[in-house]
Amino acid sequence: MAAVSAGAPARPAGPARPAGPARSARTSRPARTGGPARAPRFGTAPSLGTAAVVLIVVGLVFAVPLVALLQFTFRQGTDGSLTTAHYTALADPANAGTYQPVFDGLGASLLIAVIAVAIVLLVLLPAQVITALHHPRLRRILEFVCLVPITVPVVVLVVGFVPVYQFVAQVFGSGAWTLSFAIGIIALPFAFRPISAAITAMDLITLTEAARSLGASWWTVTWRVLLPNLRRGILAACFLTITVVLGEYTLASFLSRTTFQTALLLVQGTDPYVAAIFSLGALVFGFLLLVAIGRIGQRRTRVRRPHPKDPA
Amino acid sequence: MTTASAPGVPAATLVTSEQATAARAGTPADATARRGAGPRVRRRGGIAWLGLTPFAAYVLLFLAVPAVIAVGSGFFDASGHPTLANLAALGDPSVLRAFGGSFGLSAASAVIGAVVGALVCWALAALRPDGIVRSMIDSAASVLAQFGGVMLAFAFIATIGTQGLVTAWLVSTFHWDLNADGAFLYTVPGLVIPYVYFQVPLMVLTFMPALEGVKTQWGEAAATLGASRFTYWRRVALPVLAPAFCGSLLLLFANGFSSFATAAALISQGGIVPLTIRAQLTSETIIGLQNVAGVLALGMVVVMAVVMTAYSLLQRRAARWQR
């Protein structure tokens, strides 16, 4: 991805400069300015004006449901007047009974998220690293396996999970946390991608061989070479896993466990305002997590510049 | 989840460098050197075994077993004897309607989502690839594409539900009640609107790499050769982008076909296949046959397998230009 973006510079170098607020000093590559006021445009990208119009129109349309959801959290009855009562009611102990399922569900989802992240770190990550190091030919199989959950819909898997979980319940009990095994599977494709990208971005074999030649033990190689180099990919995988867990509804609803999403639907029946408040909060939280992933990714491209010097 | 593009290359390099190290280790092939390399190889085997076994066991238990049960259960009757009789469920009118509803919903939302999403990608191409606007849009797209589900359903209830913001505005401004014939949002055609809302972001995520693969130099080369912008689009950009566009369209179709949460939060009955599966699992004998959920699951898997195979073929074709 980074290689692609390096090849396609921010386009119009003429009068209309991309409105990127930061660092306008870094011009977009010498190339074809031409000089005159309206340089002819080549290629696929539209002019900045057209782009702005398209993005603003689509952005506004997409903002409507979210604004409506926000307005709904302030709505008083059906007459259109606004109130903050629904927010203050959240803190009111008198309503604790009504809202308890949401907090229970949130707690369960967070616990599931922790276990699912542990599965990614302790099961998927070693498998990916070892495959890359010792069994490059298995990589294709690993990728295929990790992408199966995209091809097989969750609704289909659930048909098989119902009997599997009758067995799981006998072994581990019927706590909501047992869902983390199944949700870990759903998260596989999302966790696999960033880790895989990080592995291909670093020269795994050369670095480990170098460390081994210098006398490092496998333990040292793992802690001092592999994990630091893969850190960003691993972080992104963990964040994505968390968003998958918090957004998961299908499994929990079919296997009748209370998680954040099923609790939202439950509470929506009695107090739709609170369900809306929590939905909005969760959407914002997910957005922030993904912004964090994006920033981690950007730092990688910026950090990469000194990299060629390292071997020298 | 988006691009199945590059894996060929890095895999190949990994193989060759691994073989290279192996060859390097092997070249001073006198007995002592080989004895020195021996235990290390054995230990590697141990580590590999330790690292891969938990993954294999986990995937076997929680992916392979459920998938096989899901697809296989349609071939067994209530007492566990293999039978093909359950497949008759696929001919049942209500099941056919469900598949028809799913196809229509997925196709409509995929086409609208793909066109609008491609338009957004095209507009995004004018922005700096590492700018703040781009990264915000990328994050928002990921959230809406994968995270929505139930919460999107709530947002649309607040928007075009019976008391929705837009519903009220339409009534007061145009005297047109969207929900005049019953609540539109809670019908299968009404689902197209929330579905488009998560299809467009997915299109942005999957189609953007393809659009970024279109090099500026091609436009310059075409212009140098005297092509107008229209000719450039018709002869260069569109042919290059077509496989990626069709591939993304198929992925969107698959996404719409398999999504459940939004529909489940809005519609309590059947109407599309995932909802029919839910109805089957909660009350066993609607049609009078056993394991109908398994048969429906099988039908879904067949559709998904066809679509995803076509997707990966198109993606491979599209990846030629994404270097």
HADDOCK unambig.tbl for C-alpha pairs under 7 A between the chains (distance, minus, plus):
assign (segid A and resid 4 and name CA) (segid B and resid 212 and name CA) 6.44 0.50 0.50
assign (segid A and resid 4 and name CA) (segid B and resid 213 and name CA) 6.28 0.50 0.50
assign (segid A and resid 4 and name CA) (segid B and resid 323 and name CA) 6.87 0.50 0.50
assign (segid A and resid 5 and name CA) (segid B and resid 129 and name CA) 6.17 0.50 0.50
assign (segid A and resid 5 and name CA) (segid B and resid 212 and name CA) 6.74 0.50 0.50
assign (segid A and resid 8 and name CA) (segid B and resid 212 and name CA) 6.69 0.50 0.50
assign (segid A and resid 8 and name CA) (segid B and resid 215 and name CA) 6.18 0.50 0.50
assign (segid A and resid 8 and name CA) (segid B and resid 216 and name CA) 6.48 0.50 0.50
assign (segid A and resid 10 and name CA) (segid B and resid 126 and name CA) 6.71 0.50 0.50
assign (segid A and resid 10 and name CA) (segid B and resid 127 and name CA) 6.23 0.50 0.50
assign (segid A and resid 10 and name CA) (segid B and resid 128 and name CA) 4.78 0.50 0.50
assign (segid A and resid 10 and name CA) (segid B and resid 129 and name CA) 6.77 0.50 0.50
assign (segid A and resid 11 and name CA) (segid B and resid 126 and name CA) 6.22 0.50 0.50
assign (segid A and resid 18 and name CA) (segid B and resid 127 and name CA) 5.98 0.50 0.50
assign (segid A and resid 18 and name CA) (segid B and resid 128 and name CA) 6.71 0.50 0.50
assign (segid A and resid 20 and name CA) (segid B and resid 128 and name CA) 6.61 0.50 0.50
assign (segid A and resid 20 and name CA) (segid B and resid 131 and name CA) 5.76 0.50 0.50
assign (segid A and resid 42 and name CA) (segid B and resid 219 and name CA) 4.93 0.50 0.50
assign (segid A and resid 42 and name CA) (segid B and resid 220 and name CA) 5.82 0.50 0.50
assign (segid A and resid 42 and name CA) (segid B and resid 223 and name CA) 6.88 0.50 0.50
assign (segid A and resid 43 and name CA) (segid B and resid 216 and name CA) 5.43 0.50 0.50
assign (segid A and resid 43 and name CA) (segid B and resid 218 and name CA) 6.82 0.50 0.50
assign (segid A and resid 43 and name CA) (segid B and resid 219 and name CA) 3.90 0.50 0.50
assign (segid A and resid 43 and name CA) (segid B and resid 220 and name CA) 6.80 0.50 0.50
assign (segid A and resid 44 and name CA) (segid B and resid 237 and name CA) 6.98 0.50 0.50
assign (segid A and resid 45 and name CA) (segid B and resid 122 and name CA) 6.21 0.50 0.50
assign (segid A and resid 45 and name CA) (segid B and resid 123 and name CA) 6.92 0.50 0.50
assign (segid A and resid 45 and name CA) (segid B and resid 125 and name CA) 5.21 0.50 0.50
assign (segid A and resid 45 and name CA) (segid B and resid 126 and name CA) 5.19 0.50 0.50
assign (segid A and resid 46 and name CA) (segid B and resid 123 and name CA) 6.29 0.50 0.50
assign (segid A and resid 46 and name CA) (segid B and resid 126 and name CA) 5.95 0.50 0.50
assign (segid A and resid 47 and name CA) (segid B and resid 126 and name CA) 6.61 0.50 0.50
assign (segid A and resid 48 and name CA) (segid B and resid 126 and name CA) 5.95 0.50 0.50
assign (segid A and resid 51 and name CA) (segid B and resid 123 and name CA) 4.17 0.50 0.50
assign (segid A and resid 51 and name CA) (segid B and resid 124 and name CA) 6.74 0.50 0.50
assign (segid A and resid 51 and name CA) (segid B and resid 126 and name CA) 6.41 0.50 0.50
assign (segid A and resid 54 and name CA) (segid B and resid 120 and name CA) 6.74 0.50 0.50
assign (segid A and resid 54 and name CA) (segid B and resid 123 and name CA) 6.42 0.50 0.50
assign (segid A and resid 55 and name CA) (segid B and resid 120 and name CA) 6.37 0.50 0.50
assign (segid A and resid 55 and name CA) (segid B and resid 123 and name CA) 6.64 0.50 0.50
assign (segid A and resid 65 and name CA) (segid B and resid 155 and name CA) 5.25 0.50 0.50
assign (segid A and resid 65 and name CA) (segid B and resid 156 and name CA) 5.83 0.50 0.50
assign (segid A and resid 65 and name CA) (segid B and resid 159 and name CA) 5.45 0.50 0.50
assign (segid A and resid 66 and name CA) (segid B and resid 155 and name CA) 6.04 0.50 0.50
assign (segid A and resid 68 and name CA) (segid B and resid 155 and name CA) 6.67 0.50 0.50
assign (segid A and resid 68 and name CA) (segid B and resid 158 and name CA) 5.56 0.50 0.50
assign (segid A and resid 68 and name CA) (segid B and resid 159 and name CA) 5.35 0.50 0.50
assign (segid A and resid 68 and name CA) (segid B and resid 165 and name CA) 5.88 0.50 0.50
assign (segid A and resid 69 and name CA) (segid B and resid 155 and name CA) 4.88 0.50 0.50
assign (segid A and resid 69 and name CA) (segid B and resid 158 and name CA) 5.48 0.50 0.50
assign (segid A and resid 72 and name CA) (segid B and resid 158 and name CA) 6.22 0.50 0.50
assign (segid A and resid 123 and name CA) (segid B and resid 54 and name CA) 6.03 0.50 0.50
assign (segid A and resid 123 and name CA) (segid B and resid 55 and name CA) 5.20 0.50 0.50
assign (segid A and resid 124 and name CA) (segid B and resid 55 and name CA) 6.18 0.50 0.50
assign (segid A and resid 126 and name CA) (segid B and resid 51 and name CA) 5.38 0.50 0.50
assign (segid A and resid 127 and name CA) (segid B and resid 51 and name CA) 5.41 0.50 0.50
assign (segid A and resid 127 and name CA) (segid B and resid 52 and name CA) 4.97 0.50 0.50
assign (segid A and resid 127 and name CA) (segid B and resid 55 and name CA) 6.36 0.50 0.50
assign (segid A and resid 130 and name CA) (segid B and resid 48 and name CA) 5.89 0.50 0.50
assign (segid A and resid 130 and name CA) (segid B and resid 51 and name CA) 6.71 0.50 0.50
assign (segid A and resid 136 and name CA) (segid B and resid 11 and name CA) 6.66 0.50 0.50
assign (segid A and resid 136 and name CA) (segid B and resid 14 and name CA) 6.26 0.50 0.50
assign (segid A and resid 136 and name CA) (segid B and resid 15 and name CA) 5.73 0.50 0.50
assign (segid A and resid 151 and name CA) (segid B and resid 304 and name CA) 6.08 0.50 0.50
assign (segid A and resid 151 and name CA) (segid B and resid 305 and name CA) 6.67 0.50 0.50
assign (segid A and resid 151 and name CA) (segid B and resid 308 and name CA) 6.59 0.50 0.50
assign (segid A and resid 152 and name CA) (segid B and resid 301 and name CA) 6.11 0.50 0.50
assign (segid A and resid 153 and name CA) (segid B and resid 258 and name CA) 5.12 0.50 0.50
assign (segid A and resid 155 and name CA) (segid B and resid 274 and name CA) 6.17 0.50 0.50
assign (segid A and resid 156 and name CA) (segid B and resid 70 and name CA) 6.26 0.50 0.50
assign (segid A and resid 156 and name CA) (segid B and resid 297 and name CA) 4.95 0.50 0.50
assign (segid A and resid 157 and name CA) (segid B and resid 66 and name CA) 5.80 0.50 0.50
assign (segid A and resid 157 and name CA) (segid B and resid 67 and name CA) 5.51 0.50 0.50
assign (segid A and resid 157 and name CA) (segid B and resid 70 and name CA) 6.19 0.50 0.50
assign (segid A and resid 159 and name CA) (segid B and resid 70 and name CA) 4.97 0.50 0.50
assign (segid A and resid 159 and name CA) (segid B and resid 293 and name CA) 6.85 0.50 0.50
assign (segid A and resid 159 and name CA) (segid B and resid 294 and name CA) 6.68 0.50 0.50
assign (segid A and resid 160 and name CA) (segid B and resid 66 and name CA) 3.87 0.50 0.50
assign (segid A and resid 160 and name CA) (segid B and resid 67 and name CA) 5.88 0.50 0.50
assign (segid A and resid 160 and name CA) (segid B and resid 69 and name CA) 4.83 0.50 0.50
assign (segid A and resid 160 and name CA) (segid B and resid 70 and name CA) 4.15 0.50 0.50
assign (segid A and resid 161 and name CA) (segid B and resid 66 and name CA) 5.23 0.50 0.50
assign (segid A and resid 164 and name CA) (segid B and resid 66 and name CA) 6.74 0.50 0.50
assign (segid A and resid 182 and name CA) (segid B and resid 62 and name CA) 6.23 0.50 0.50
assign (segid A and resid 185 and name CA) (segid B and resid 62 and name CA) 6.95 0.50 0.50
assign (segid A and resid 185 and name CA) (segid B and resid 63 and name CA) 6.69 0.50 0.50
assign (segid A and resid 189 and name CA) (segid B and resid 1 and name CA) 6.05 0.50 0.50
assign (segid A and resid 190 and name CA) (segid B and resid 1 and name CA) 6.18 0.50 0.50
assign (segid A and resid 193 and name CA) (segid B and resid 1 and name CA) 6.73 0.50 0.50
assign (segid A and resid 200 and name CA) (segid B and resid 10 and name CA) 6.33 0.50 0.50
assign (segid A and resid 243 and name CA) (segid B and resid 147 and name CA) 6.57 0.50 0.50
assign (segid A and resid 244 and name CA) (segid B and resid 147 and name CA) 6.61 0.50 0.50
assign (segid A and resid 247 and name CA) (segid B and resid 147 and name CA) 4.91 0.50 0.50
assign (segid A and resid 247 and name CA) (segid B and resid 148 and name CA) 6.63 0.50 0.50
assign (segid A and resid 247 and name CA) (segid B and resid 149 and name CA) 6.87 0.50 0.50
assign (segid A and resid 249 and name CA) (segid B and resid 261 and name CA) 6.02 0.50 0.50
assign (segid A and resid 250 and name CA) (segid B and resid 260 and name CA) 6.71 0.50 0.50
assign (segid A and resid 250 and name CA) (segid B and resid 261 and name CA) 6.03 0.50 0.50
assign (segid A and resid 261 and name CA) (segid B and resid 150 and name CA) 6.75 0.50 0.50
assign (segid A and resid 276 and name CA) (segid B and resid 154 and name CA) 6.59 0.50 0.50
assign (segid A and resid 279 and name CA) (segid B and resid 151 and name CA) 5.26 0.50 0.50
assign (segid A and resid 286 and name CA) (segid B and resid 143 and name CA) 6.11 0.50 0.50
assign (segid A and resid 287 and name CA) (segid B and resid 139 and name CA) 6.03 0.50 0.50
assign (segid A and resid 287 and name CA) (segid B and resid 140 and name CA) 5.96 0.50 0.50
assign (segid A and resid 287 and name CA) (segid B and resid 143 and name CA) 5.77 0.50 0.50
assign (segid A and resid 290 and name CA) (segid B and resid 139 and name CA) 5.11 0.50 0.50
assign (segid A and resid 291 and name CA) (segid B and resid 136 and name CA) 6.66 0.50 0.50
assign (segid A and resid 291 and name CA) (segid B and resid 139 and name CA) 5.39 0.50 0.50
assign (segid A and resid 294 and name CA) (segid B and resid 135 and name CA) 6.27 0.50 0.50
